[in-house]
């Protein structure tokens, strides 16, 4: 396991009292399709953590790998004039993780987190564990609780 995945595991244990079952895949899990192929699950079970800039403020959306976030719908939900994907450097600086490995929890900043409500249709979802080669399984209801995430319909 690389250092960033190890750091994620340590933070998850320290902050939330959980010991996530982090699995690493040398071929990478950077995209939802890559992660689903590596894990052997449906792409809809991949919980992708995307960071958006909403009028200058960052928000995290944990969405199903089968869905695409509707930026206008997200903007309406957060009361912003507009949203767009956050710049990778800003994600790293503020959230503490690089794009492709952003986990749904253990962020450096206290950011609002929203959960794609379609993830709740699954018993288990797989989320990034701090590196583009690492994921961990979790029940979506537990994920929502740990992330203090509001479940919303945010896909196109």
N, C-alpha and C positions, 0 to 999 in steps of 0.2 A: 504494500500500500504506500502511495507516495505521501509526502509530508503534508500536503493540503488536505487530503482525505483523513489523515491521522489527526490533523488539527480540528477538522470538523467533528470527528468522533469525540475528541477531548472536550470541545465546547459543548456538544450535545449532552455529554455526561455531566459536566460542571453546571450548565445552565438549566437543564431540564430533567436531570436524573435518569436519563435513558442511555442505553448502550446500543446504538444503531448497528445493525448487521450490515456493515459496509462491504460491498463487493466491488472488486476492481476488474476492469476489462482492458487489457493492453490495446485492443483494437479501437477503443474509445467509445464514449457514450455521449458525445457532444450534441448530436441531434436526437430528436425523439425517435426517429426510425432506427438510428444506430443503437440507441439504448434498448429499444424493444427487441431488436434482433439479438443483442448480446444477452439480455435477460431471458428471452424466450416468452415474452408476454405480448399482449395486444398493444399497439401504439397508443390506444386510448387510456392505458394504465400508466403511461409516463406522465409524471407531474413535473412539467417544465416551469422553472421559476424565471420569469421575465421581469426586467426592471424597466419601468416607464418614467419619463419626465412629464409631470402634469403641472403645467404653468410654473416650472422651476423646482417643484417638489418631486422627490422620487417616491414611487409606489411599486410594490412587488405584486405581480399577478402569477399565481400558481395555476397553470392551465393544463388541460389534457393535451397530450401530444397529438391527438387527432383533431384538435381545434385550433382556430386562429383567433386571436383576440381582436375584437372590434374596438378600434381606438375611439370612434365616436361614442360607442356605448359606455366604454370605460370613462371617458371624459364626462359624460352625463352623470355617471354614478358618483364620481369623486368631486363633481362641481367645478371642473376645470374648463377653460375655453378650448383647450386642446391637449392631446397627449401624443407622445412619440417615444420610440425606443430611446432609452438613455444611452449616452455615449459610453463605450466600453471603459475608458479611463475613469470616468466618473463613477461607474458601477464599482470598479475595483477600489477606488478611493473611499467611497461612502459605504458601500455594502460590505466590502472586505473580501470579496471573492471575484474571480475572473469570469467573464461571460463564458458560458458553456459548462460551468461547474457551480453556478450559484445555487446553494441549497435553499429550501423554503424557510429554514430557521437558522439561528446562529449568525445573524447579521451584525455588523459593527455598529450600525445606527438603528434607532428605533423607528422603523418605517411601517406605514400601513401595509397590511398584506391582505390580498383578496384571493379567494379560492374559487376556481371554475366549478360551479355547482355540479357539472356532469361527472367530476371525479368521485362524487359521493355515491355513484352507481356501482362502484367497484369495492370488493372486500379489501384489496391491497393495491396500492399504487407504488411506483418506483420514482424516487426523486434524487437529484444530484446531491453528491456528498462532498462538495468542495473542490472537486477536480473533474475535468472532462473525461476521466476514465473511471469514475467511481459513482455508484448509486447505492441507495438503501431502500428496503421495502418498509412500508408503513400503512396502517389503516387510514383512509382519508379523514375520518372523523377525528382520529387522534392527531393527525397532521393539522387540521383546522384548529383544534384546541391548543396545541403547542405554539402554533404561529399566531394565535389570537386573530385568526383570519375570518373575515366575513365571506360567506359563500354567496356568490352572485352569478347570474347568467351574463357572461361577458363575451361569449364567442360570437363570431359572425353567423 
